[in-house]
Amino acid sequence: MIKKILSVVTGQGKALIATATMAFTAAGLLGAYLMYLVIDMLNHVHTYQEAGELTGLWIALLAIVLLKTLMAVVADMAKHFAGFEVVLTVRESMIKKLKQFSLGFYSKERLGEISTIIHKDVDNLEGVVGHFFSVMLSDILIALILGAWLFSQSPLLGLAMVSLLPLAVLMLVWGFRKNLRLQEKTNDDLADMVSLFVEYTKGIPLMKAFSENPAFEAKLRGSIEKFGVSARRQAKTVADYVGRFSLFFELSYAMMIITGALLLYRGSLEMGTFLLFIIFSMEFYKPFRKIEKYWLDYLQVKDSYRRVAGILEAPTVPAVATPRKSEAFDITYEKVNFSYETDEFALKNVDFRLPQGTLTALVGPSGSGKTTVTNLLLRFWDSQRGSIKVGGVDIREMDYDELLAKVSIVMQNVVLFADSIYENIRLGNRNATKEQVIEAAQKAQIHDFISSLPQGYETKVGENGVGLSGGQKQRISIARAFLKNAPIVVLDEITSHVDPVNETKIQQAISALAKDRTVLVIAHHLRTIQTADQLLVFDKGELVEQGTHTQLLEKKGIYARLWEAQEMAKGWKIA
């Protein structure tokens, strides 16, 4: 995993990490040497005969302090620059990768989760790569150098210094492994509890209405208690292995003190050497003291990298070596088969043709395959068998951006950005003039409303169109489609949640948009598509009926039953 994490670091970033490591090591060793000179001066202060000798020593000490400070500054700058390099590289790579995914990726991945990865997880990489590697490596290098030097001063005291360290580290590693298993259980229990809390909060109005049924509250209470048991068990394990590690770690230092005292008592060790061990062993022990912190940092960056890699290594729409272009805009589905990996639903042998310049409506019960048909045209996913062709060209042989440029999409859930209405419409064509934007708004039956606003087209809207009604957002979306002027239009039923006034205006706008274009519309309100050139009726992933409104009513099949049900629902009243 360390190798994979470092793979996101550029050559310049690795050079900066190396520079920070060397500078931190130099600063640490200079600090140790400074302490050595002070100890040596105190031991031999009585031997200095003249003030000049002390002056020279003070100048040397000052020079070491200045050099140590310089090395610390260099190290700190290098580690931060290395971190910034990682952030820049990873975010640039992710932005490029996000543009290469099919639109289906964004229907599966939550946008909030992607945002969290780009910000929080990439920042975690910056912190650990920039700080963790350089500081940890420098601590280890300093420990190795000082350890070797201390061993050269007294091998026996050196052995006493490290005598119980292997056992202390063993206790820590054993604790890490046990804690990982418990942490997984605690995280699962936490996720269950949070999920129930969210469900509980959303359902408070309902539970107030049915307050005599405490079943859900009991379920939530049980989840809280279950998480509490898991959390306490994990905390107990952490306290246990940290305590054992600390015990053997401190005993190792005590063993060195006792051994040194015995050697000093027997005259086998000089006081100066004993003092060196007492003082410099603290620097030698530093990486061992920080093992748990290193491990927690590693787990954090490992988890963040796993999520970052989930984007960087995710499959994209395959690039076509020699893309083909379509000169016509009829659409053909030839024995198309598709199934979702996590769903039993399957589209089976779908075969139909949409002549250029016609309007085709997809109808059928919920879950029958209507949305899947349009998603395959947009290459949210690719069919497992069969082909979809535009103007006789398989869409998998077309450049993906070129395919999307030929399609305008007006969906039921409109996405608007926190910007002016003008800029939201201009998303359809960034090169459009203001006159063209206004013309598109007029065709979409939204110009009069925009003009009535105090700031007109420069009126700011909130994220996702806060402040606008559903019908107004729909007509802005239709204006985008007019501005894009694509020869193919895909419509999800966009009048299902609007008032009658907006519905009429949207129908007029759609009629104008559909003129001379190949239109594929998902229809729930059957009255809105009576005049369609053809209706395709789906049921359980199969195309079961095909024809005009009149023809399908005469067949008295699924479409006729759906039509009858909707007509009856219109006349239904509360007695």
N, C-alpha and C positions, 0 to 999 in steps of 0.2 A: 504493500500500500504506500509506503514511503516513496518508492520509485515512481508510482503513479502520480502522487501528489506533486513531486518535483518535476514531473513531465509538463505541468502547466507553467513552469518557470522558464523564462527565456534565458539565453546565454548571458545576457547582461544582468538579469536578475540573479543567476547563480554566482556570477562574479561579485555582485554586491553582497550576497550572503557570505561568500568566502572572505571578502574584505571586512565585513562586520565581525565575523568569527575571529579572524586574526587580530583585529583591533581590540576586541573584547579580551582576547587571550593576553595580548601585550599589556593592556591596562591592568588586568588581574595580576600578572607576573610582576609588573612594576610596583603595584601596591604591596605585593609580598616582599619584594626586594627593599622597599621603603621601610617596612617593619623590621626587616633583617638588619638594615643599617642602623636604625634607632636602637635595637637591642644590642648590636655590636658596640655602638657608641656608649651606651650605658655601662656595658661590661668593661670598657677600656677607657672611660673618661679620665681616670686618674693617670693614664699614660701620656695624655696630651701635654706637651711641655709649653707650647706657645699658643697665644690666642689665634694666630694665623692658621694653625692646623684646624681649629674648630670652625673658623670662617670658611675654609675650603670645604669642610664637611657640610656646613649649612647651605653653601651654594650648590653642592651636589644634591642635597635633599630637595632644595627648591626646584632644581632642574628636573628631577625625577617626578615631582608633583605636577609640574607644568606639562611634561611629556605624557604622564598618565592621564591628565585632564584632556589633552589633545586627542589621545587614543580613544578615550571615552566618547568624545564629541564625534570623531570619525565613525566609530562603531554605531553610535545612535543614528547618525545621518544615513549610513549605509543600510542599516536594517530597515529604516523607514522607507528609503528609496526602493529597496527590494520589495517591500510590501506593496508600495504604490505600483511598481512594475507588474506585480501579480494581478492586482485589481484591474489595471488597465488592460492587460493581456487577456484575462479571463472574460471580462465584460465585453470587450471587442469581439472575442470569439463567440460568446453567447449571442450577441446581437446579430452577427452574421448567420449563426446557426438558426436562430428563430425565424429568419426570413426564408430559410430553406425548407421548413416543415410544411406539410400539407395543412389545410385549414382544420382537418380532423384532429390534429394534435391539440389544438386549442379548445376543441369541444370535450376532450378527455382530461386535459390538464387544467386545473383551476388557475385563473389569471393571478389571483392573490398568492397562490403558492409559487408561481414563477417569479413574481415580484419579490417575494421573501428570499428566494434562492439568489436572485441577482444582487440583492442588497445585503441581507444578513449573512448568508452562507459565504458569499465572496469576501465579505469583510472578515469573516472568521479565517478564511484562507490567508488573507493579508496579515492578520495578527499572528497567526501561528508560523507561517512561512518566514515572515520578516523578523519575528521575535523568538519564536520557539527554537528554530534550527540554530540560529547564530548563538543565542545565549546557552543553549544546552551543549552544543559542540565546544564552545569556549570553556564552559565549566569542566567538561570532561578532559580537555587538553590541559587545563591548569592543574587538575587533580593528578593526571598522569605525570606531568613534569615535576610537581611538588612531591608526589609520592615517590618517584624515582630518586629525587634528591634526598628526601628524608631517609629512605632505605640506605642510601650511600653513607649517611651520617651514623646510622645504627641499624643494621639488619634485624637484630633481635627486637628492638623497639618497634621497628616497622612491621614485623610479623604480628606483634601484639596489637598494633594499631588496626590491622585488618582481620584479626583473628575471628571475630563473630559477625563480620559484615556479610559473608555468604549466607549465613543462617537468617540474618535480618532480611536480606533481599528475597530469600526463598519464602519467608513468611508473607512478604508483600505480594509476590507473584501469585502465591496460592490464594491470597485474599482477593486479588484482582479477578482471578478466574471465577471464584465463587460469587463475587459481587456482580459480575456480568450476567450470570444466570438469574440472580435475584432481581437485577435491574430490569431485565426484559419482562419479568412477571409484574414488577411494580408499574412499569410503563403501560403494560396492557390493562392493568386494573385502573390506572389513571385515565386512560383513553375511554374505558367503559364508563367511568364516573362522570367525566366531562360530557360525554355524549348524552348520558341520562340527565345531567343538569340542563343542557341546552333544550332537550326534549321537554323537561319539566317546566322551564321558563316559558317556552312557546305555548305549553298547554295549560298555563295557569287560568286563563279565562274559562276553559272547559272544565277544569277541576273545581273551580268555584261554583259552577253550575251543578256539578255532581259531587258535592263535598262529602257525601256519605260513603264514598268509595275510596278508602285509603290505600288501595293496593299499590298504586304507583309510588306513593310516598314511602311505603315499606320497602319497595324495590330499590329506590334511591338511597334510603338509609342503609340497606344491606350492602350496596355498592360502596358507600363511604366507609363503612366498617371494614370491608374487604381490602380497600386501598390502604386504610390505616394499618391493618395487620401486615400487609406487604411492605409498606414504608418503614414500619418499626423493625421488621425482620432485616431489611436491608441496612438500616442505620446501625443495628446491633452488630451485623457482620463487619461493617466498615470500622466501627469502634474497636472490634476484636482484632482485626488484622493490623490496623494502625497501631494499636497498643502493643501488640507482639513485636512489630517492627521497631517501634521506639525503644522497647525494652532491650532487645539485642543490640540495637544501634548504640544506645547509651552504655550498655555493658562493654561494648567493644572499646569505647573511649575510656571507660573505667579500667579495663584490662591494661590499656596502654599506660595510664597513670600509675597503677599499682606496679607494673613491671618496671617502669622508669624509676619509681621510688626505691624499689629493691636494688636495681642496678646502681643507683646513686648511693645507696647505703653501703653497698659492697665496694664502692670506688671504681666500678666498671664503666661509669658514665659521668661525663662532665655536666655541671649544672646548666651551662650554656646550651648544650645539645638537648637536654631535657626541656628547657624553655622553648627551644625551636619546635619540638614536637607538640608541646602543649598549644602553642600559638598557631603553627602552620597546619596542624592536623585539621583545624576547623575549615580551612580552604580545601583540604583534601576530601573532607567529608561532605562538602557542599552538594555535589551532584547526587550523592546517596540520599541526602536530606530532601532533595527536590524530586525524587523519583515519582512520587505520587502526583505531583503537579505536572511533571512531564507526561505521565500516563493520561491524566485527565485532558490535557491539551491535545494529546494525540487522538483520543477518542472524539473530542470535539471536532477537530479538523477532518478526521476520517469520516464522520457523519456528514459534515458539510460537503466534503469532496464527493461523497456518494451521490448527494442530491445534485451537485453541479455537474458531475459526470453523467447523471441521468439525462441532462439536456445536451451536453457536449457530445455524448456518444449515441444519442437517440437517432434512429434511422430517419433520413430525409427523403423527399421525393426524388427518385433516381433521375440524374441528369441524362438527357438524350444526346448522344454523340452528334447525330445529324438530325435535328428536329424538322418535322414537316409542318407546313402551313396549310390551313384550310381556306379555300376560296368561297365555299358555300356554307350555309348555316342550318341545314337540316340535321336532325339528330336521330341516330339509330341505336337501339339496344338490341344486340344479337345474342340470344341465349345466355343472358347474364346471370351468374350465380354468385351469391355472397352470403357469408355468415360471420357474426361477431364471435370473437374468441370466448367471451365471458357470457354469452347469451345463447339460448337455444334457437332464437329466431334465425331464419335463413330465407334469403331471396332465391327463388327457384326458377330457372329457365325463362327469365323475363325477356320478351321479344316484342318490340314495337318500333314504330317510326313516327317522328314528328316532322312533317314537311316544313320547309322554310316558310316563314311568314304566317304560321298558324298558331292558334292558342289551344293547348292541350291541358286538361285538368286531371289531376290524380285524386281519386276519391276512394273511400273505404273506411272500415272501422279503425279505431285507434290501434296502433301496433301492427297494421297490415303491411307496412313496407313503403309507404308513400315518401317519408322523409329519407329513407335509405336510398331510394331511387335518385333523388336530387343530390344527396351527398356523394353518390358515386360519380355523377356528372361533374361535380366540382372537385373530384379526387380527394375528398376527405379520407376516403379509403379507395383501394383498387379492387375490382372484382376478382374473385378466385378463378372463375371460368367465364368464357364469353368476352365480348368487347363492347365498348361504347364508342361510337364514331360521330364526329362533327364534320359534315361535308365530305363524308367518305374516309376521313382520316381518324385512325384510332387515337383517342386522347392521350394514351400513354406514349405515343410517338410525337406528341406536340410538346413544345417548351411549356412548362407549367405556368409561368407568368403570362405567356402569350395566350394560353387557354383562358386564364382568369380575366385577361383584358377583354375577351370577347363576351364576357358574361356580366350582366348587372344583377345584383341580388337585393331583393327587398324582403326582409324577414319580419316575422311577427314581433320579435323583441328587438327594437331599434337601438343601435349603439350611437350615442352622441358624445362628443368630447366637451370638456369644460372650456369652451371657446365661443367666438361669435357665431351667430346663425350663418353668416356669410361664409366663414371658414368651414363650418360643418357641411354646407352644401358643396363647397369647392373641393371637398375630398373626392368627389366624382371625377374631377379633371383639374389638376393643379395648374394647368396652363390656360384655364378659362378666364375670360374677361368678366368684368362686373356686369356688362350687358347680357352676357350669356348666362350668368348665374341668375339674374332677374328673370330672364326668359324661361329658364328651367323651373323656377319657383312659380311662375305664372301657369305653366303647363301642369304643375303639381297641385294647383288650387291652394297655394299657401302664401302667395305674394301679398294679397290684401291683408291678411293677418299680420305679416311681418311689417308691412308699411304702417300699420296702426300702432306699432310699438314706439315708444319715445325715441329710441336709438335705431329704429329700423333694422337693417341687416347687420348692424354692428352690436346688436343686443347680445349680451353674454348669456349663455345658458349654463346651468350646472352640469356636473358629470352625469352622463346618461340622460341628459335632457330634463334635469330637475327644473320645475317651473313651467313645463309644457305638458299639455294633455297628450293622451295616447294617440289621438287622431292627428294632432299637430306634428308630433314626432314622426308618424308614419308618412305624412306628406313631405316633410323635410327629407326623409329617406328616399321617397319617390323622386324628388327634385334632383338628388344625387344621381339617381339612375338616368334621368333625362340628360343630365350634364355629361355623364359618361358615354351615352349614346352607343351602347354595345348592341350588337345584333341579336343576342340571346338574353332573355330575361327569365330569372327564376324567382317565383313569388311564393312565400309561405302565406297561408290565409291571414291577411292583414286587417280584416274588418271584424274579427271575432270579438274584440274587446273595445269597440268604439261606439259612440252614440250615433243615432240615426243621421244627424246632420253631417258629422264627419264621414260616416259611411258613404253617404251620397257623393260627397266631394272626392273621397278616395276612389270610388268606383269610376267617376268621370276621369280622374287622373290616370287610373290604370288602363282605361279604354284607350286614352291617347297614347300612353306608353307602349301598349301592345301593338299598335298599328305598324304593319310592315316588319315586325320582329317575330322571331321564334320564341314563343312564351310557354313556359312550363309552370303551372300553378298547383300548389297543394290546396285543396278546397275542403272546408268543413261545412260551410253554409252553402248548400247545393243550389239555392236560388240565385247565387251570384255567378254561377258558371253555366246557366242553362244554354247560353248562346255559344259555348265553346265549340271549336271545330271538331274536337273529339274528347271523349271521357274515357279514362282508363281506370277500371275498378279493381282494387287489390283486396285480397283477403288471405291472411296467414302467409304472406310472402309470395303469393302467386297472382299473376294477372288473370282474373277470372271473367271479366267482361270488358268489351270495348265497343264504342259507338257514340252516336250523338245522344242528347238528352231524350229525344222522342223515341229513338230506337231502343234505348235501354229500358225505358218505361214499358214498352211493349213486350220486352222479354220477361218482365215480372220476376227478375232475379234479385240479387243483393242490392243493386242501385235502386230498384223500384221500392224495396222495403225501407231503405234509408230515406228515400224521398217521402214516403208515406209517414214514417216516424217523425220527420222534421215538420211536416205539414200539420200533423196531429198535435205536436208540441206547441205550435204557434197558437192553436185555438184553445189550449188548455187553460182553465181558470180555476181559482180557488172558490169553492162553493160558499 
